[in-house]
Amino acid sequence: MVSVSMFSRFLSLWVLLLLAVSRAAASPTDESWLGLFLNGRKVGYAQSVVADDLFEGRKTQRTDARTFLDVALLGTPLQMDLRSTTWSRDGKPLRMTFRVESSGRVQSLDARFRDAKIELAVENGGQKSRKLLDLPKDGPVVDDPIDALLRSPDKTRPRTVYVLDPLTASLVRNEVKPGPQVEVDVRGRRLKARRVDIVDPRAASRVYLNADDEILKAEGPMGLEMIPMPREEALAPGEPGSGDGIDLASASRIPLEKPIRAPWDVRRLKVLLTGPDLPRLPSDGHQTVAKDDRGWVIEVHPVPFDPAGSATIAQARQSQPRYAGPSLYLPADSPEISSLARRIVGTETNAAQAAAKIQDWVYEQMRPNAGIGVLRDAREVLKTKEGVFRDYAVLTAALLRAAGIPARLASGLIYQDGSFYYHAWAEAWTGKQWLGVDSTRPRRGLSALHVKIAEGNVEEAYNFAFLDKARLQVLETGQ
């Protein structure tokens, strides 16, 4: 059984979605509460308070929001507590702060809006970094997509907005689309509502409003629901056993109709991916992706581990400068990461062989911990030597870059026990091609049962689309 999955990334995304919805549920005079449900089972709550405040000496609107989730992942308790504060004027944010805590790990972000830029101060496990973002020209940055629509002169027209993802310190483009008048079930009551679709490239959601533009209910992927309710009811635990048995890894998996026979012998895989709103997937040396009238046909032909065909570290570094230096959560220039990389690689100059040494070190030193729901800096991962798949990948990529080997992150799926589960790994540039480096296992290179969804730095690889309601069909396997 898979020891841990990328599901905690989706959980983080949902927490951010819930924060936006909880803001929309708040009014200037009331404290608002939402109960959070997953497949009908209560798993947490969200709170939002809007009040007048001063910011830099001028009157502003301040919104304080909190979302708390209490679930489990493969038997490991997984709690997330996300708090945010936004100071805004006329719907435009002036400053936004976020704090995410999970399993004792804390990630925070402070965003200041200055003219055409956003100044970001990120702190992750005690490690601090800064980043500068350009304000987009085709839509405003908002803390609440629903409020942006309601403020629009024409509420019937779609709006393009951007939301700030504090986990990856990046802006994500959203489309807010007014929908039809519908009837919606809210805890057994059939109510008339106006539907609003929030189309986020990572995961779509629906919000239902009454005639007074108040939230009746919001729906996210995988059966996630948010329902306004009194404070006491929102804070109350679910019914006995309501949170038991929710296996988040199993809930997010993509099952096959028939299991793959002898998966350990599969050297080539051809699958058909179908479903609503599927993203375009990477097509490269690891896999070839083509579109037909059914969906995406993916042929996986992993790059073999081939030291004889690899360039030297110096040669590889020259041909991929974008992925050779430090970036967010990949501090390849930090003393602790760079000195460790030198010790691991030693005198090895072959890029593939050096990558294998780093893979072995991470595999032997790290241990899984499914209860960590925040995205972490490689230095904090190194300090604790535990985490989820993405933590293995972040540490591996940082060490590869520190050793002089260009590296990027990848998110995707991996086959296990009749289903595909979300997963993450690193890729090392060997001078001619990207070699998959999965430090959660000792095998060299990737198997044909790794299907890639996204790649790049943290902002690209970990802002991938959740394949909600997707289906996979095996078309061919090759030994």
C-alpha positions as CSV (number, residue, x, y, z in Angstrom):
1,M,0.0,0.0,0.0
2,V,1.2,3.5,-0.8
3,S,2.6,5.0,2.5
4,V,1.6,8.6,1.8
5,S,0.2,10.6,-1.1
6,M,0.0,14.0,-2.6
7,F,-3.5,14.4,-1.1
8,S,-2.2,16.8,1.6
9,R,-1.5,19.3,-1.3
10,F,-5.1,19.1,-2.3
11,L,-6.1,19.5,1.3
12,S,-4.1,22.6,1.5
13,L,-5.7,23.9,-1.7
14,W,-9.2,23.2,-0.3
15,V,-8.3,25.1,2.9
16,L,-7.5,28.1,0.8
17,L,-10.7,27.7,-1.1
18,L,-12.6,27.5,2.2
19,L,-11.0,30.6,3.4
20,A,-12.3,32.5,0.4
21,V,-15.8,31.1,0.8
22,S,-15.8,31.9,4.5
23,R,-15.0,35.5,3.7
24,A,-17.8,35.6,1.2
25,A,-20.2,34.3,3.9
26,A,-19.2,37.1,6.3
27,S,-21.0,40.5,6.5
28,P,-19.7,43.8,7.9
29,T,-21.8,43.4,11.1
30,D,-21.7,39.6,11.8
31,E,-19.3,36.9,12.6
32,S,-19.9,34.1,10.1
33,W,-19.4,30.3,10.5
34,L,-19.3,27.4,8.2
35,G,-19.4,23.7,8.9
36,L,-17.0,21.6,6.6
37,F,-18.1,18.2,5.3
38,L,-16.4,15.6,3.3
39,N,-18.7,13.1,1.7
40,G,-21.4,14.0,4.2
41,R,-19.1,13.7,7.3
42,K,-18.1,16.7,9.3
43,V,-14.4,17.4,9.2
44,G,-14.0,20.9,10.5
45,Y,-15.2,24.5,10.4
46,A,-14.4,28.0,9.0
47,Q,-14.9,31.3,10.6
48,S,-14.8,34.9,9.2
49,V,-15.1,38.3,10.7
50,V,-15.3,41.6,8.8
51,A,-14.7,44.9,10.6
52,D,-13.5,48.5,10.0
53,D,-9.8,49.1,10.7
54,L,-7.0,51.5,9.9
55,F,-4.1,50.6,7.6
56,E,-1.2,53.1,7.3
57,G,-3.5,55.7,8.8
58,R,-6.4,55.3,6.5
59,K,-9.8,53.6,6.9
60,T,-9.9,50.1,5.5
61,Q,-11.9,46.9,5.8
62,R,-10.2,44.1,7.7
63,T,-11.2,40.5,7.2
64,D,-10.0,37.8,9.7
65,A,-10.6,34.2,8.6
66,R,-9.8,30.8,10.1
67,T,-10.3,27.3,8.7
68,F,-9.6,24.2,10.7
69,L,-9.7,20.6,9.3
70,D,-9.3,17.5,11.3
71,V,-9.0,14.4,9.2
72,A,-6.6,11.4,8.7
73,L,-4.3,10.1,5.9
74,L,-3.7,6.3,5.9
75,G,-4.3,6.1,9.6
76,T,-2.1,9.1,10.5
77,P,-4.0,12.1,12.0
78,L,-3.8,15.1,9.8
79,Q,-4.9,18.5,11.1
80,M,-4.6,21.8,9.3
81,D,-5.2,25.3,10.8
82,L,-5.0,28.2,8.4
83,R,-5.6,31.8,9.4
84,S,-5.5,34.9,7.3
85,T,-6.0,38.6,7.6
86,T,-6.7,40.9,4.7
87,W,-6.8,44.7,4.7
88,S,-8.6,46.1,1.7
89,R,-10.1,49.2,0.4
90,D,-12.9,49.2,-2.2
91,G,-12.4,45.5,-2.7
92,K,-8.6,45.9,-3.5
93,P,-6.2,44.2,-1.1
94,L,-3.5,46.3,0.5
95,R,-2.0,43.6,2.7
96,M,-2.6,39.9,3.1
97,T,-1.2,37.6,5.8
98,F,-1.5,33.9,6.0
99,R,-0.4,31.3,8.6
100,V,-0.7,27.6,8.0
101,E,0.0,25.1,10.8
102,S,0.0,21.3,10.5
103,S,1.7,18.7,12.7
104,G,3.7,21.4,14.5
105,R,5.0,22.8,11.2
106,V,4.2,26.5,10.4
107,Q,4.3,28.3,7.1
108,S,3.5,32.0,6.9
109,L,3.3,34.7,4.2
110,D,3.0,38.4,4.3
111,A,2.0,40.1,1.1
112,R,2.2,43.9,0.6
113,F,0.6,45.5,-2.5
114,R,2.8,48.3,-3.8
115,D,1.8,50.0,-7.1
116,A,2.4,47.3,-9.8
117,K,4.1,44.8,-7.5
118,I,3.4,42.5,-4.6
119,E,6.2,42.2,-2.1
120,L,6.1,38.7,-0.4
121,A,7.9,37.7,2.8
122,V,7.8,34.0,3.3
123,E,8.7,32.0,6.4
124,N,8.8,28.3,6.3
125,G,9.9,26.2,9.3
126,G,11.9,29.2,10.5
127,Q,13.5,29.7,7.1
128,K,12.9,33.2,5.6
129,S,12.8,34.3,1.9
130,R,11.4,37.1,-0.2
131,K,9.8,37.2,-3.6
132,L,8.4,39.9,-5.9
133,L,5.4,39.4,-8.1
134,D,4.0,41.6,-10.9
135,L,0.4,42.5,-10.6
136,P,-1.5,41.0,-13.5
137,K,-3.0,43.3,-16.1
138,D,-6.0,41.2,-17.2
139,G,-7.7,41.0,-13.8
140,P,-7.5,42.1,-10.1
141,V,-6.0,40.2,-7.3
142,V,-8.7,39.4,-4.8
143,D,-9.1,37.6,-1.5
144,D,-12.7,36.6,-2.4
145,P,-13.7,35.7,-6.0
146,I,-17.4,35.9,-5.1
147,D,-17.1,39.4,-3.7
148,A,-15.3,40.5,-6.9
149,L,-18.3,39.3,-8.9
150,L,-20.9,40.9,-6.6
151,R,-19.0,44.2,-6.9
152,S,-19.0,44.1,-10.7
153,P,-21.4,46.5,-12.5
154,D,-22.8,43.5,-14.4
155,K,-23.2,40.4,-12.1
156,T,-24.2,38.3,-15.1
157,R,-20.9,38.5,-16.9
158,P,-17.9,36.3,-16.0
159,R,-14.9,37.9,-14.3
160,T,-11.2,37.1,-14.4
161,V,-9.5,37.5,-11.1
162,Y,-6.3,36.3,-9.4
163,V,-5.9,34.7,-6.0
164,L,-2.7,34.5,-4.0
165,D,-1.7,31.0,-3.1
166,P,0.4,31.3,0.1
167,L,1.7,27.8,-0.1
168,T,3.6,28.4,-3.4
169,A,3.8,32.2,-3.1
170,S,2.2,32.6,-6.6
171,L,-0.8,34.1,-8.3
172,V,-3.4,31.7,-9.8
173,R,-5.8,32.9,-12.5
174,N,-9.5,32.2,-11.8
175,E,-12.6,32.6,-13.8
176,V,-15.8,33.5,-11.8
177,K,-18.8,32.5,-13.9
178,P,-22.4,33.3,-13.0
179,G,-24.5,30.2,-13.5
180,P,-28.2,29.4,-13.8
181,Q,-31.0,29.6,-11.2
182,V,-31.2,26.1,-9.6
183,E,-32.5,24.2,-6.7
184,V,-29.9,23.0,-4.2
185,D,-30.1,20.6,-1.4
186,V,-28.9,22.1,1.9
187,R,-29.0,19.5,4.7
188,G,-32.2,18.0,3.4
189,R,-33.9,21.3,2.4
190,R,-34.5,22.1,-1.2
191,L,-33.8,25.8,-1.7
192,K,-33.8,28.1,-4.7
193,A,-30.3,29.5,-5.5
194,R,-28.1,31.2,-8.0
195,R,-25.1,29.1,-8.9
196,V,-21.6,30.7,-9.3
197,D,-18.8,28.6,-10.7
198,I,-15.2,29.4,-9.6
199,V,-13.0,27.9,-12.3
200,D,-9.5,27.5,-10.8
201,P,-7.0,25.5,-12.9
202,R,-6.2,23.4,-9.8
203,A,-9.8,22.5,-8.7
204,A,-13.2,23.9,-9.6
205,S,-15.8,24.8,-7.0
206,R,-19.5,25.9,-7.0
207,V,-21.1,28.5,-4.7
208,Y,-24.9,28.8,-4.3
209,L,-26.3,32.2,-3.3
210,N,-29.8,33.2,-2.3
211,A,-31.7,36.2,-3.5
212,D,-29.8,38.4,-1.1
213,D,-26.4,37.2,-2.4
214,E,-25.8,35.2,0.8
215,I,-24.0,31.9,0.8
216,L,-26.3,28.9,1.0
217,K,-23.7,26.3,0.3
218,A,-20.4,25.7,-1.5
219,E,-19.1,22.6,-3.1
220,G,-15.5,21.6,-3.8
221,P,-14.0,18.5,-5.4
222,M,-14.3,15.0,-4.0
223,G,-17.6,15.7,-2.2
224,L,-16.3,18.6,-0.1
225,E,-19.1,20.9,1.2
226,M,-19.2,24.1,3.2
227,I,-22.5,25.1,4.8
228,P,-23.3,28.2,6.9
229,M,-24.4,27.4,10.5
230,P,-24.4,28.8,14.0
231,R,-21.1,29.0,15.8
232,E,-21.9,26.3,18.4
233,E,-22.9,23.9,15.6
234,A,-19.8,24.7,13.5
235,L,-17.5,24.2,16.4
236,A,-19.2,21.0,17.6
237,P,-17.5,17.7,16.7
238,G,-19.2,15.5,14.2
239,E,-21.3,12.6,15.2
240,P,-19.5,9.7,16.8
241,G,-17.5,7.9,14.1
242,S,-18.3,10.6,11.5
243,G,-14.6,11.3,10.8
244,D,-13.5,7.7,11.1
245,G,-12.7,5.6,8.1
246,I,-12.1,8.6,5.8
247,D,-9.0,7.4,3.9
248,L,-8.0,10.5,2.0
249,A,-5.4,8.7,-0.1
250,S,-8.1,6.2,-1.1
251,A,-10.6,8.9,-1.7
252,S,-8.3,10.7,-4.1
253,R,-7.2,7.7,-6.0
254,I,-8.1,6.9,-9.6
255,P,-9.1,3.2,-9.7
256,L,-8.8,0.9,-12.7
257,E,-11.5,-1.5,-13.9
258,K,-8.9,-4.3,-14.0
259,P,-5.6,-4.3,-12.1
260,I,-2.4,-4.3,-14.1
261,R,-0.9,-7.8,-14.3
262,A,2.7,-8.2,-13.1
263,P,3.2,-4.4,-12.7
264,W,6.8,-4.9,-11.7
265,D,7.5,-6.2,-15.2
266,V,5.8,-3.3,-17.1
267,R,8.3,-1.3,-19.1
268,R,5.9,0.6,-21.3
269,L,2.3,1.8,-20.6
270,K,-0.4,3.3,-22.7
271,V,-3.5,4.7,-21.0
272,L,-6.5,6.8,-21.8
273,L,-7.4,9.7,-19.4
274,T,-10.9,10.9,-19.7
275,G,-13.1,13.2,-17.6
276,P,-14.3,16.8,-17.3
277,D,-12.0,19.8,-17.7
278,L,-8.8,17.8,-18.1
279,P,-5.6,19.8,-18.2
280,R,-2.9,19.3,-20.9
281,L,-0.2,17.1,-19.5
282,P,3.6,17.3,-20.1
283,S,4.9,15.5,-23.2
284,D,8.6,14.7,-23.1
285,G,11.2,11.9,-22.9
286,H,9.2,10.2,-20.1
287,Q,5.8,10.2,-21.7
288,T,4.1,11.2,-25.0
289,V,0.7,12.8,-24.7
290,A,-1.8,13.1,-27.6
291,K,-5.4,14.3,-27.7
292,D,-8.2,12.4,-29.4
293,D,-12.0,12.6,-29.4
294,R,-12.1,10.5,-26.1
295,G,-9.5,12.4,-24.1
296,W,-5.8,12.3,-23.5
297,V,-3.8,9.2,-24.7
298,I,-0.6,8.9,-22.6
299,E,2.2,6.6,-23.6
300,V,4.8,6.2,-20.8
301,H,8.3,5.2,-21.9
302,P,10.5,6.2,-19.0
303,V,14.0,7.5,-19.5
304,P,16.4,4.7,-18.5
305,F,19.3,5.2,-16.0
306,D,22.3,5.4,-18.4
307,P,25.5,6.8,-16.9
308,A,27.3,6.0,-20.2
309,G,25.1,8.5,-22.0
310,S,25.2,11.1,-19.3
311,A,27.2,14.4,-19.6
312,T,29.4,15.6,-16.8
313,I,27.9,17.8,-14.1
314,A,29.6,20.9,-15.5
315,Q,28.3,20.2,-19.0
316,A,24.7,19.5,-17.8
317,R,24.7,22.7,-15.7
318,Q,25.6,24.9,-18.7
319,S,22.6,23.6,-20.8
320,Q,19.9,24.1,-18.2
321,P,20.6,27.3,-16.3
322,R,17.0,27.9,-15.3
323,Y,16.9,24.9,-13.1
324,A,20.5,25.1,-11.9
325,G,20.2,27.8,-9.1
326,P,18.1,28.3,-6.0
327,S,14.4,29.0,-6.0
328,L,11.5,29.0,-3.6
329,Y,11.9,26.2,-1.1
330,L,14.9,24.9,-3.0
331,P,17.8,26.9,-1.4
332,A,20.6,25.2,-3.3
333,D,23.0,28.0,-2.2
334,S,22.4,27.5,1.5
335,P,25.5,26.3,3.5
336,E,23.8,23.2,5.0
337,I,22.4,22.1,1.6
338,S,25.5,22.8,-0.4
339,S,27.9,21.3,2.0
340,L,25.8,18.1,2.3
341,A,25.6,17.8,-1.5
342,R,29.4,18.0,-1.8
343,R,29.8,15.3,0.8
344,I,27.3,13.0,-0.9
345,V,28.6,13.4,-4.4
346,G,32.3,13.5,-3.5
347,T,34.5,13.3,-6.5
348,E,31.8,12.0,-8.9
349,T,31.6,14.1,-12.1
350,N,29.0,12.0,-14.0
351,A,25.6,13.7,-13.7
352,A,23.6,10.5,-13.7
353,Q,25.9,8.7,-11.2
354,A,25.9,11.8,-8.9
355,A,22.1,12.0,-9.0
356,A,22.0,8.3,-8.0
357,K,24.1,9.0,-5.0
358,I,21.8,11.8,-3.9
359,Q,18.7,9.5,-4.4
360,D,20.3,6.8,-2.3
361,W,21.1,9.3,0.5
362,V,17.6,10.7,0.7
363,Y,16.0,7.3,0.5
364,E,18.1,6.0,3.4
365,Q,17.8,9.1,5.6
366,M,14.2,10.1,5.2
367,R,11.1,8.5,6.8
368,P,7.5,9.0,5.8
369,N,5.1,11.1,7.9
370,A,1.6,11.5,6.4
371,G,0.5,14.0,9.0
372,I,2.3,17.1,7.6
373,G,0.0,19.2,5.4
374,V,2.1,22.2,4.6
375,L,4.6,22.8,1.9
376,R,8.1,22.9,3.4
377,D,11.5,24.4,2.6
378,A,14.3,21.9,1.9
379,R,16.3,23.1,4.9
380,E,13.4,22.2,7.3
381,V,12.9,18.9,5.6
382,L,16.6,18.2,6.1
383,K,16.4,19.1,9.7
384,T,13.6,16.7,10.5
385,K,14.3,14.1,7.8
386,E,10.6,13.1,7.6
387,G,7.7,14.1,5.4
388,V,5.4,13.3,2.5
389,F,6.4,12.5,-1.1
390,R,6.7,16.1,-2.0
391,D,9.2,16.6,0.9
392,Y,11.4,13.8,-0.5
393,A,11.2,15.5,-3.9
394,V,12.0,19.0,-2.5
395,L,15.0,17.8,-0.6
396,T,16.3,15.7,-3.6
397,A,15.9,18.6,-6.0
398,A,17.7,21.1,-3.7
399,L,20.6,18.7,-3.2
400,L,20.8,18.0,-7.0
401,R,21.0,21.7,-7.7
402,A,23.5,22.3,-4.9
403,A,25.7,19.6,-6.5
404,G,25.6,21.4,-9.8
405,I,23.0,19.2,-11.5
406,P,20.0,21.0,-12.9
407,A,16.8,19.7,-11.3
408,R,13.1,20.3,-11.3
409,L,10.1,18.9,-9.5
410,A,7.3,16.7,-10.9
411,S,3.8,15.8,-9.7
412,G,1.8,13.0,-11.0
413,L,0.3,9.6,-10.4
414,I,1.8,6.2,-9.5
415,Y,0.2,2.8,-9.8
416,Q,-0.4,0.6,-6.7
417,D,-2.8,-2.2,-5.9
418,G,-5.3,-1.6,-8.8
419,S,-5.4,2.2,-8.6
420,F,-3.3,5.3,-9.4
421,Y,-2.4,7.5,-6.5
422,Y,-1.0,11.0,-6.4
423,H,2.7,11.2,-6.1
424,A,5.7,13.5,-6.5
425,W,9.4,13.1,-7.5
426,A,12.4,15.0,-8.8
427,E,14.0,15.1,-12.2
428,A,17.7,15.5,-12.9
429,W,19.1,16.9,-16.2
430,T,21.9,14.6,-17.4
431,G,22.9,16.8,-20.4
432,K,20.6,15.2,-22.9
433,Q,17.3,14.4,-21.1
434,W,15.5,14.6,-17.8
435,L,16.0,11.5,-15.6
436,G,13.3,10.8,-13.0
437,V,14.6,10.5,-9.5
438,D,12.1,9.1,-7.1
439,S,13.8,9.1,-3.6
440,T,10.9,7.3,-2.0
441,R,12.3,4.0,-3.5
442,P,15.7,2.6,-4.4
443,R,15.0,1.9,-8.0
444,R,17.1,3.9,-10.6
445,G,14.9,6.0,-12.9
446,L,11.1,5.9,-13.0
447,S,8.9,3.0,-13.7
448,A,6.4,3.0,-16.6
449,L,3.7,3.3,-13.9
450,H,4.7,6.9,-13.1
451,V,2.3,9.3,-15.0
452,K,3.4,13.0,-14.9
453,I,0.8,15.8,-14.5
454,A,3.1,18.9,-13.9
455,E,6.8,19.8,-13.8
456,G,9.0,22.8,-12.9
457,N,9.8,24.8,-9.9
458,V,7.5,24.7,-6.8
459,E,5.1,27.3,-8.3
460,E,4.6,25.1,-11.4
461,A,4.9,21.6,-10.2
462,Y,2.8,21.9,-7.1
463,N,0.0,24.1,-8.6
464,F,-1.2,21.3,-10.8
465,A,-4.8,20.4,-11.6
466,F,-6.7,17.9,-9.4
467,L,-8.2,15.2,-11.7
468,D,-11.6,15.3,-10.1
469,K,-13.9,12.6,-11.6
470,A,-11.2,11.6,-14.0
471,R,-11.0,8.0,-15.3
472,L,-8.0,6.0,-16.5
473,Q,-8.2,3.1,-18.9
474,V,-5.2,0.9,-19.6
475,L,-4.9,0.4,-23.4
476,E,-1.6,-1.4,-23.6
477,T,1.3,-2.6,-21.5
478,G,4.7,-3.7,-22.7
479,Q,7.3,-5.9,-20.9
